[in-house]
Amino acid sequence: MVLTVYNTETRRKEEFTPLKEGHVGMYVCGPTVYDNCHIGHARSYVAFDVIRRYMEYKGFNVTYVQNFTDVDDKIINRALDQGVPPLVLSENFIQEYFKDMNLLNVRRASVHPKASEMIPDMIHVIKGLIESGHAYEVEGDVYFEVETARDRFGTLRHQSLEDMRDGARVEVDDRKRSPKDFALWKSSKEGEISWDSPWGPGRPGWHIECSTMSTKYLGPTLDIHGGGMDLIFPHHESEILQSECFTNQKFSRYWLHNGFVEINSEKMSKSLKNFFTIKEVLERFPPMVVRFFLVYTHYRSPIDFSDVALEEAQRSFGRLAALHKTLYGMIGEVPEGVIPDLGPPDDEVLELAFELKSSFTKAMDDDFNTRISVSVLFRLDSEVKRIRAEGGLNKANAYVLLSMMNELSTILGFEYGEGEDEDEIGGELASSLVQLLIDTRKEARIRKDWATSDAIRDGLKELGVILEDGSETTWRMARPGEAE
């Protein structure tokens, strides 16, 4: 099956074909580093980490560029409040970003350019836009004139220039030829950080940063440009206008946007003050549980953030960790590149591994459907329990299934770890025992043995475990007072 991706520009799934065979140039907008990143940032960077991993699994050579906006009004204002130089403040938060991403097993991009290091390149682009009649200077500020790119406007929002409300998410300035025009260069105020330019001291506008950094490392046409849905307008629309007017080439072949993290059906964001930093969440939940929580929803769908949802994710990931421990425990450590001599696996197990891997790749080829691909790992868990109950889980079979599980988990960025401390082992053992009781209760219900079914449910409730029946029975720890 060929890889298909949902392209925001065309509003449909398309077969993915890179500009250069075998190579993918992907740019994802990075954070503005004036504070610690929140869980909404994690959602985006985990999503595109999985996309990158899968493309590499498919055999593509991926050049992944993700920037840092370290020049910005918010950074300047925060630095003034704290009495530190802006670039010192931003560098501190860049390092905190990497700490967060390391914990979430998000791999470093091929290149992490900083806006402050590419000012000369941005000035070159701005000069080109002025010379071609797409930008103009006013008292040390430079603006892009949107009217000159009317035919390119609304590529992602599918909205005409006339439909755009004046001043909507664009800085209002009476000196501009049109309220729709946006800043390419901002003259500096007294005491602010600045760089010399043909228009006087100042700093670049936000949009020009990404256009310059992406094309510097990936060329005038990107294969993929990604980011959160909140960046579609005005940021990505502005990038298209200025980039294509400068290069006279299509800016990006495919636009991929991840959905929001929501609280009470409202987008999580710093501006709404309803956000949780990654660090705050990781104080309460293990990093792999948080990553599982983010991956177990399709990247374009919204995620409802709550402690209850994360607790469910912890139980679900615990089930996978317990499966991994079971299989690993039968094999032990195997040196990389060595295939142990464990005898031939059963044909049934080989066929099962092939079928599960095929289901996984089919889901990922369908616009990276991680919801279905993760469910493949849960099916593996059920199959291993069945094979074990039938007495067929020998070392050869366990090795095949463990290898397959590791292969698929690596694409999703899941790590289970070996040699855990006693508390972690106890947690996995408890999860396995609860699941065993759920499976026993399911068999009792099939036999219509309601007494046994109720006894298991009530016994678990006394221990603080609440069962919730649906198409599949799930469990969670009781809330205060619920098990009394």
N, C-alpha and C positions, 0 to 999 in steps of 0.2 A: 504494500500500500504506500502511496506517495504521501509526503508530508504536506498538509494543508494548514494554512493559518488564516485567522480572521483579520482582514485588513480594514482598519477604521476608515480609510479613504474611500473604499468601494462598498463598505458595509456588507461584505460577504466573505465567505471562506474562499481562498484561492490556493492553487497548487504553488508551493514555494519553489522558486527557481532563482538562485543567486545570480548576480551580475557576472561573476567569475566562477566558472565551474569548480566545485569542491571547496570554495572559500566563502565565508560569511563575514561581512562587516556589520557589526551591530553596535549601536550607540544608545545608551540609556541615560536619561538625565539624572545626575546625582544630587545630593542634598546641598542646601544652603547652610553652611556650617556656622551657625550662631548659637546653637544649643545642641543638647543630646537628641538623637533621632528618636521618633516615636514609632509605635508598632505599625502605623500606616506606611512608614518608610520601609520597615522590615518586610511588609507584605510585597512591595514592589521589587525589592532587591532579591528576595528569596524566589519570587516568581521568575524573574529573568535569569537567575542563577540556574534554575531547573531547565529553562528553555535553552540556555547555553550548553548545559551538560548533555541534554538530549541531542542537540545538533552535533556535538562532538561524538556522541555515541553513534550517530548516523554516519559518521565519517567525514563531516565537514571540518575544515580548519577555520576556527572562529577567532577573529580579532574583535575583542570586546572592549569598548571604550566607555568609561563612566567618569564624568567630571566631578569636580568640587567647585561650587560657587563660593569663593572665599573673598569676593568683593561685592558688597551689597549694603543698602541702607540699614538693614537690620543688624548686620555685623558691626557697622560703624557705630550705631546707637548703643548696642550692647557693650562694645569696647569702651565707649565714653563713660557709660555707667560704672564699669568695673575698673576704669583707669588703666587699661592695658592697650598696647598697639593692636589695631584690628587684625593684622596678619598673625600675631601671636595668639589672639583669641581663636581665630579660625583654625590654626594649626592644632591647637589643643583639642578642638572638637573633631578634627579629622582623625586624630589618633584614637579618640573615644569611639568614633564610627567604626574604625577597623577592629577595635576590641569587641564591639557588639557583633559585627559580622563574623568574626572568627568563632565566637561562641555559637552562632547560628549556622556555622559551616557554609557560609557564603564565600566562594572563592574570589580572590582578587581579580579585578579586570586586567586585561592585557596592558592597558594604559589608564592611569588616573590623572588626567591633566587638571591643573588648577588655573582658574581664570587669571589670577595675579601673575602667572608666569607666561601668559600669552597676549599681553597687552599690545605689543608691536604687531602681532598678526591681526588682531581685531582692528587696529587703526588702519592697516592695509585694506581690509575689507570695507570699512566705512568710507575711506577715500574713494575706493572703486565705485561704491554706490552713489556717492555725490557726483563723481565724474560722469556716471551713466544717467544722471537725472532722476534717480530714485530716492535721494536723500538731500537734505538742506541743513545749513547751519544757522542758528539764531543765538547771538550773544554767548558763544562758547558751548552751546548745546547743539547736538545734531539729531535730527529726526528722520525717520523713514516715512516717505509720503505714500500712504496706502493707495491713494487714487491711481498712482502710476503702475500699480500691480493688480488692477481691478480683475483681470482675467484669471489671476491665481488666488484670489481671495475666497475663503470659505471651503478650501479643499477638504478639510476634515469635518467641519460642522455643517457643511452643505447649506450655507447661509449666504445670501447675497450681501454686497456692500451696503445696499439701501436698508436691508433688514437689521443690520447691526445698529444697536442703540448707541448714540454718541456718548463717549466716556465710559462705556461698559468695560470695566476691568482694565482701562487704559488711563494713565495719568492725565488729568485735565490741566491744560496750559493754554492760556489765551494767545500765546505767541505762535502756536502751531497753526499751520495752514488749514488743518482739519482736526477735530477732536479725536479722530480715529488714528492719527499718526502716533507712532511710538518712538521712544528714545533709543538712539544707538550710542550716544555719548553724552554724559552728564557733566557739566562744569562743576568743579568742587567748591564747597563753601569753606570759609576760613577755618583753618585747623583740621580739616578733613584730609585723609589720605588721598593722594592724587598722583597721576602720571602726566608727563608732558605729552602734548599732541599738537597737530597743526591748528587746533581750535582753542588752544589754551589748556591749562591744567584741569584734569578731571578723571573720570573713570568710565568704563563701558556700561551700557545698559545690559539688563539681564539677557534678553533674547539673543543679542549678537554673540554672547559668550559661547553658547552651544553650537550655533552655526559654524563659528570659527574653529572650535576644538574638534567637532565631529569631522569636518571636511579635511582638516589638517592631517588627521591620522587615518581616515578611511577614504579620502578622495571626494570628488564633488557629488557622487551619488552613493548613498548608503543602501545596503540591503534591507536593514531593519532599523527603525528608530522606535524606541520604546519609552514608556513612562506611565505614570498614573493618569487616569481619565481627567483629573482636575487640571492637567497640563495641556489638554487639547486646545483650549482657548484661554488666554491669548498666546501662550508661550509657543506651542508647536505651530499654530497658524502663522505667527510672526516669523518663526524660523524658516518656514517654507517661502514666504514672500522675499525675505532678504537674501536667502541662500540662492534661490533660483534666479533672482534678478542679478545677482553677482556672477554666477557661473553660467547662466543660460542653459542649465541642465536640470533634469528632475532631481529633487533633493533626496527622497527616500522611496524605495520601491514598495515597502510594506511598513505600515504603521500599526504597532501593537500597544494596547493600553490595558493596564490591569484595573480591576474594580476597587472600590473603596473598602476600607475597614469602617464599620458603622457601629454606633452605640445608640440603642433605641431608635433605629432606622434613620439616624442622622450621621452624616459623614464625620469621621474623626479627623480633627485638624487642630493645629496650634491656634489658629485664628478664632476658632469656636471654643477654645479652652476646655475641650472634652477629650483630651488625649492622654495616653499613658506612654511614657518613654519605654524603650526596649529594656533599659536597665531596671525599671520598676517591675516590669512583667517577669524578667528573669530572676528577680528576687523571690518570686513566688512559685515559678514553674521552671523545670529543667529546660535547657536550650533546645534539645531535640523534641520535646513535647510542643514547644512554641513553633518550631519549624513544621512539625507534623500538622499542627492546627492550621497553619497558613497554607500548606501544600494540599491539604485534604479538601480544598474548595477550588474549583476551576478558576484560573487566574483572572478571567473577565467578570466573574460573579462577585457581588459584594459579600463580605464576611461580617457576621454579627459577633462582635467581641463581647465576651462576658466571662466571669469566673466559671460559671456552669459549663460553658462551651469548652473552656480550657481543661476543666476537670474531666470532661468526657474525652477530650483528646489525650489526656494523660492515661486514662484507662485503655483507650484504643492502642496507643503506642506501646503501652506496657504489654499488651497481647502480642504485638510483633516482636518486642524485645524478648519475651519469654520463648517465643518460637525460635528466634535466632539462638538463644542460649541452649535450647534443647538440641538443635541440630549441631551447633558448635561443640557441645559437650560430648557428642558421640564421636567427633572427629579429632578435636584438639587442634593445636597450632600446626598449620601446614606452610612450609616456606614458600615464598612467592615464586611462581614459575615451576613448582614441583607438583606433579599429579601423583598422589599416593596410590600404592598398589592395594586396593581394597576389594578387588574382585569386580566382576561385572554387575552393574545395576540391573534391576528388573526392567523389562521393556515397558511395563505399565508406567513406571516412574519416569523413564525417559520421555515417553509420550506426554505425560502430565507436564513435565518441565517445558517441553516444546510448546504445548498448548497455552500454558500460562504466559510464557514469554511472548507468544504471538498476540495474545489478548492485550498484554501490556503495551506493546509497540503499536498495535492498532489504535488503542486509546490515545497514546501520545502523538501519533501521526494525525489525529483528528484535533488539531489546534491545541495540542498539549493538554489533553483532558486528564489531569492528575486525579480527579475524583474517581474515575473508573480505574486508572492505573493503580492507585492505592488499594482499591477493593480487590485487585488481583492478589495482593499480598495477604489479604484476609482470607481469600479463598485457599491460598497455599496453606495457611494455618489450619483451616478445616480439613484439608486433604491429608496433611501430616498427622493430625489427630486420628483420622480414619485409618490411615496406613499403619500407624502405631498400634491402634486397637486390634487390628487384624494380624499383628505380629510381623509386619513386613518392613519395619523401619530398621534395616541393618545399616552398617557403616557405608557401604557403597551407595545405597539409596539416599542416605542422609547427606553424603558429600555432593551428589548431583543437585539436590534441592537446596542445600546451603549455598552452593556456588551460584545457582540461579537467583536466590534471594539476595545475595550480596551484589550481584550484577545490577539488578533492578533497583535496589535500595540506593546504590551509588548514584544513579541517575537522579533520584529524588533528593539526594543529599542526606539520607538517613544514616546515622551511625549508631550502632547498638553497644559496642564496647565489650571487652572481656575483662575479667578480673575485677568485677565491681566489689565495693565494700559490702558488709553484711546487710546494712539497711537497704541498699539497692536490690540485693538478691532477695531479701525478705519481701520487698514490694512486688517484685516480679512473681515470686512464689505465691503470694497472696492473690494476685491477679489471676494466675493460672488456676488456683484452687476454686476461686469464685466462678471462673468460666467453666470448670469441670462440673460444678454443681448446677450451673445454668443448663449445660448439655444434658445432665442427668434428669433435670426437671422437664426439659423439652421431651425427652423420651417417655417420661411418666405421663405427660399431657397427651402424647400421641396414643398411649395405651388407655387414656381416660382414667388414669390413676390420680384423681384429684386430691386425695388425701396426701400422697407423697409430694405432689406439686405444691400444695399449700404449706406443707411442713417445711420444705426447702425455702420457700419465699419468706415465711414467718421467722424461720431460724436465722436467715441472713439479715432480716430486718432487725432482730434483736442484737446482732453484731454491728449494726450501723450501715448495712448495705441495702440499698433500695433497688428493687428490680422494676423495670419499666417495659411492659409487654407491647409489642408492635409487630411489624413484619418480621423483625428479629428482636429478641429480648436483650436489652442493654442494662447496665448497672451503673450506679453512682453511689458515693458516700452520702449518708443522710445529712441533711442540714440540721442545725440546732433545734432540738425538740421534736424532730420529725419521726425518730425511731422509738419514741416513748410510748 
